[in-house]
Amino acid sequence: MAKKKKSRGRKILRYILWGILILFVSSSLYVIVCRWVEPPVTTTQLGALFEGYGIKRSYVSNADISRNAKLAAIASEDQLFPEHGGFDWKSIDKSMNTPHKKKRVPAGGGASTISQQVAKNVFLWQGSGWGRYVRKVPEFYFTQLIEWTWGKRRIMEVYLNVIEMGPGIFGIEAASKTYFNKHAKDLTRAEAAMIIACLPNPKKFSVKPMSRRVQWRYPQILDQMDNLEGDEDVEAVIKTP
């Protein structure tokens, strides 16, 4: 009887290990595929669909996204994005002790980096509570993997294509057409800053009609854009092909 239990335990352990291996290989392959192919759908987009907002999106290439939108995203969400390896643990000290660099601040005053937000949006799920703690390990894995395999410009491109920028509005192209009736490549600095200003809670902070939060926040983003523009690392990310 003891031998049978031991044998059954080994089989279960073997199945678990095989399952982990299959998940690891399949997720790694999916990340690599997304290096060139846009994610077909995300959990956040499905959530918007189930909530009745629908899905309005239109993926565009890096060349079709205004440098103003990329600069606004860095200025507002993650000023250390061009330098850190997915997490800004050491980048703050590096930035403060590099004389030729313009002064930067960490992502959103301590929030998730752009790389982490991409990992959560594309491969995992959003939200707080207990799910946030369950998500920590796979979030670390996916964040590091896209940093290693995609590069900063691809991460930024995917970020601006999948992030929610209004109820059921996903990506900078859909947001540009909805709010300003133009393509993402034609956004002005102010328009880009207005869109990015809604990101903490795009269902609550509206671009049009402009909520008080967006009205207060977007001039600050413009100031930070002025401060960061011309930095060599920032320019390497936001330049068009």
N, C-alpha and C positions, 0 to 999 in steps of 0.2 A: 504493500500500500504506500509506504514511504517513497519507494522508488518511482511509483506511478506519479505521485504528487510532484516529485522532483523533476521528472521528465516533462510533466505538463507545465511546470513553472519555466523550464528552459525553453519550451516551445513558445510560450507567451512572450518571454523576453526576446526571443529571436524575431517574432513577428513585430514587436515594438521597435526593435532596432532596424529592421527592414523598412518599417513605415517611416521612421525618422530619416533614413537614408534616401528613400524615394522622395520625401518632402524636400529634403535638402537639394537633391539633384534637380528636381523639377522646378523649384523656386529659383535656383541659380540660373537654369536655362531660360526661364521667363524673364529674369532681369537682363540677361544678355540680349534676348530678342528685343526687349524694350529699348535697348540702346539705339535701335534703328526704326522700330515700329511703335506707333502710338498705342498706349494702353486702350483696349477696346471699351472697357467700362471700369468704373471704380465703385467701391462700397458707398462713398459719399454721394455719387451720382445716383446709385440705386436707391439710397435713402431719400433723396429729393424726389425721385419718381414715386416711391411709396407714400410720401407725405403729400402728394398731390401737386407739387410744383412743376413737374415735368423735367425734361432735360433739354436745355438749349446749349449747344456746344458746336464748335467748329475749329478743329485742330489746324494750326498753321505752322510753317517751318520757322526756324530761327531768323531767316532772312526777311520774313514777313511780320516780324514783331519789332516795333519801334524801340530804339535804344532807350528812349525815354521811359518805357514801361519796365525794362530791365533795371535801369538805374533807380527808378522809384521803388521797385521791389527790394533791391539791396539797401537803399537808404532807409526804408521803413521797417523791413522784416529781419534783415541780417547783414549788418555792415561788415562783418568779418567773413562773410561767405567766400570771397575770393581767396582767402588764406587758410581757413581751417580745414580739417580733414573730416568734416561731417558734424563735429561737436566743437564748441568754442572754448574748451577747458583751458588750453594753453595759448590760444590766439590773442586773448586780451593782453597778457603780459608781453607777447611778441609785438603787438601793435603799439603798445605804450612805450616800448624801448627801441623802436626803430625810427630814428630821427627824420628820415626822408619820407616817411609815410604820413599821410594826413590822419588826424586823430579820428578813430572810429569807436563805436560802442558795440556791445554784444547784441545778439539777435533779440529784437523786441524787448530789450531790458531784461533778458534772462529767459525768454520763451524759446520754443523750438527753432532750430536753424532751418533754413530753406531746405537743406538736404533731408532733415528729419521730417519736415512737412511733406516732401515728395514721397518718402518711404511710407508714411502713414496713409497718404491719399491714394497712392497707386497700389500698394501691396497689402495694406492692413486696414485699419478702421480708425475713425475719429472718436471723440468722446472722452469723458472723464470717468470718475468713479472707479470701481474695481477693474473695469476693462483696461484702464490706463496702465495698471500694474502688470496685468497679463501681457500687455503689448510691449513692455520694455525690452525684453530680450530679443524678440524678432525685429523690433524697431532698430535696435543697435546693429543687428546683422544686416538688414536691408540698407540702412544708411551707409554702413561701411562698404557694402558691395557696390552700390551705385557710385560712390566716390571713387572706388578703384577701377570700375569698368566704364563708366559713362563720361566722367570729366565734368567740369563746372558748367560749360556752355550747354551741354545736353541736359544737365540737371535743371538749369534755369529755363530752358525751352520747355521741358515737360511740366515744370512748376507752373509756368504761365499759361499752359494749355489745360491743366486739370483742376486748378484751384477754383473754388466757388467764389464768384464775384457778385452775387445777388441770388435771390431765391430761384433755384433751378438754372442759373446762368453760370456756365463753367468755361473758364478760359478767357484770355484777353481779347480774342477775336469776337466771341459772342458778346462780351461786355462792351466792347467798342461799338459794335453795331447797335446794340440795345440802347446805350446811353448817349452816343454821339453820332450815330448813323454814318460811321466811317470804319475803314479797316484798321486793324491794330498797328500796321506799319505807319499809319498817318497820325497817330496820337500826338498831341502836343505835350509839353512837360506838365502843364496844369491838369490836363485831362487824365494823363497817366497817374498823376499823384492822387486825383480824386478817386479813381477806381481802386488803387492800392489802399487808400485810406479806409475802405470798407472791410478789409480782410479780417479783422478780429472777429467780426460777427456779421457777415454779409446779409443775413436774413433780417437783422435788426438795424444795421447802419446802411442806409440807402444812398446811392449816388444821385438818383433822380426819382422823386424830389430829394434834394440834398438834406440829409439828416444833420443835426447840430454837431454830432461827433465828426462826421466827414468834413463839415465846414470848418471846424476847429483844427482838425488833424492835417489836412492836405497842404496848408501853407508851411507847416513844420517839415513835411516831407520834401517840399520844394527847396527849403533852406538846406536840408541835408544833401539833396541832390547836387546843389551848387558846391557844397563842401567836398563831396566825393569825386565829382567829375574831374577827369584829368589824372587821377591816380592810375598808375600803370597796371596794377592788378585788377582794378575795377574795369578799366578799359578793355582788358583782355577778355573779360566775360561778356561785356555788353556790345562789343563790336559786331557788325553784321558781316557775314561771309564775303 
